[in-house]
Amino acid sequence: NFLNPNNFEMSHSVNMSYSAFGGNGIALSTYTNSMMFHFTENLNLEIDASAVASPYSSFGEEHQKSIGGIYLTRAQLNYKISDNSNICFLKVGLF
């Protein structure tokens, strides 16, 4: 029952942006895979993993390479104590 696929949820998002400032510009694309696993009715784990890339940067190729990578951007453990209260253990920005 622990490895039941019905206890697993997954969603995806894509974000693309371009910023210009001070005569410079940078393009950034991010793909995020959000996953949730229900251990029990009252306990679940949420994780966001993101792949980041910069297809263009006026700051140079080295700057583009330093931005790109795969990041664990959120990890959150949720426990529902009762109908009116819950505990959330959250770690944001795990690079």
DAZIGI-V807159 format. One record per residue. SS is DSSP state (a for helix, b for strand, c for the rest). PHI is phi in degrees with one decimal (NA if undefined). BURIAL is I if it has 24 or more other C-alpha atoms within 12 Angstrom, else O. Layout:
ss:SS phi:PHI burial:BURIAL
ss:SS phi:PHI burial:BURIAL
//
This chain:
ss:c phi:NA burial:O
ss:c phi:-62.4 burial:O
ss:c phi:-94.9 burial:O
ss:c phi:-63.1 burial:O
ss:a phi:-64.4 burial:O
ss:a phi:-69.2 burial:O
ss:a phi:-88.9 burial:O
ss:b phi:-114.5 burial:O
ss:b phi:-125.2 burial:O
ss:b phi:-144.7 burial:O
ss:b phi:-140.4 burial:O
ss:b phi:-130.7 burial:O
ss:b phi:-145.6 burial:O
ss:b phi:-127.5 burial:O
ss:b phi:-132.1 burial:O
ss:b phi:-129.6 burial:O
ss:b phi:-144.1 burial:O
ss:b phi:-137.4 burial:O
ss:b phi:-123.8 burial:O
ss:b phi:-126.3 burial:O
ss:b phi:-161.1 burial:O
ss:c phi:55.8 burial:O
ss:c phi:79.6 burial:O
ss:b phi:-115.8 burial:O
ss:b phi:-147.4 burial:O
ss:b phi:-148.4 burial:I
ss:b phi:-106.7 burial:I
ss:b phi:-139.3 burial:I
ss:b phi:-125.2 burial:I
ss:b phi:-135.7 burial:I
ss:b phi:-111.0 burial:I
ss:b phi:-120.5 burial:I
ss:b phi:-109.0 burial:I
ss:b phi:-101.8 burial:I
ss:b phi:-126.9 burial:I
ss:b phi:-135.5 burial:I
ss:b phi:-123.1 burial:I
ss:b phi:-93.5 burial:I
ss:c phi:-74.0 burial:O
ss:c phi:-139.1 burial:O
ss:c phi:-63.0 burial:O
ss:c phi:-104.7 burial:O
ss:b phi:-132.6 burial:O
ss:b phi:-142.7 burial:I
ss:b phi:-125.1 burial:I
ss:b phi:-117.7 burial:I
ss:b phi:-137.4 burial:I
ss:b phi:-116.5 burial:I
ss:b phi:-116.6 burial:I
ss:b phi:-124.2 burial:I
ss:b phi:-105.3 burial:I
ss:b phi:-117.7 burial:I
ss:b phi:-144.3 burial:I
ss:b phi:-117.7 burial:I
ss:b phi:-72.9 burial:I
ss:b phi:-150.2 burial:I
ss:b phi:-152.2 burial:I
ss:c phi:-76.1 burial:O
ss:c phi:-82.4 burial:O
ss:c phi:112.7 burial:O
ss:a phi:-66.0 burial:O
ss:a phi:-63.4 burial:O
ss:a phi:-65.3 burial:O
ss:a phi:-59.4 burial:O
ss:a phi:-66.8 burial:O
ss:a phi:-71.4 burial:O
ss:a phi:-80.9 burial:I
ss:c phi:-67.0 burial:I
ss:b phi:154.1 burial:O
ss:b phi:-112.3 burial:O
ss:b phi:-128.0 burial:O
ss:b phi:-90.2 burial:I
ss:b phi:-91.3 burial:I
ss:b phi:-159.8 burial:I
ss:b phi:-137.4 burial:I
ss:b phi:-142.6 burial:I
ss:b phi:-109.2 burial:I
ss:b phi:-116.8 burial:I
ss:b phi:-128.7 burial:O
ss:b phi:-92.7 burial:O
ss:b phi:-75.0 burial:O
ss:b phi:-152.3 burial:O
ss:c phi:-64.1 burial:O
ss:c phi:-109.1 burial:O
ss:b phi:-150.3 burial:O
ss:b phi:-151.5 burial:O
ss:b phi:-119.5 burial:O
ss:b phi:-126.6 burial:O
ss:b phi:-100.5 burial:O
ss:b phi:-122.7 burial:O
ss:b phi:-128.3 burial:O
ss:b phi:-110.4 burial:O
ss:b phi:72.9 burial:O
ss:b phi:-85.2 burial:O
ss:c phi:-103.8 burial:O
//
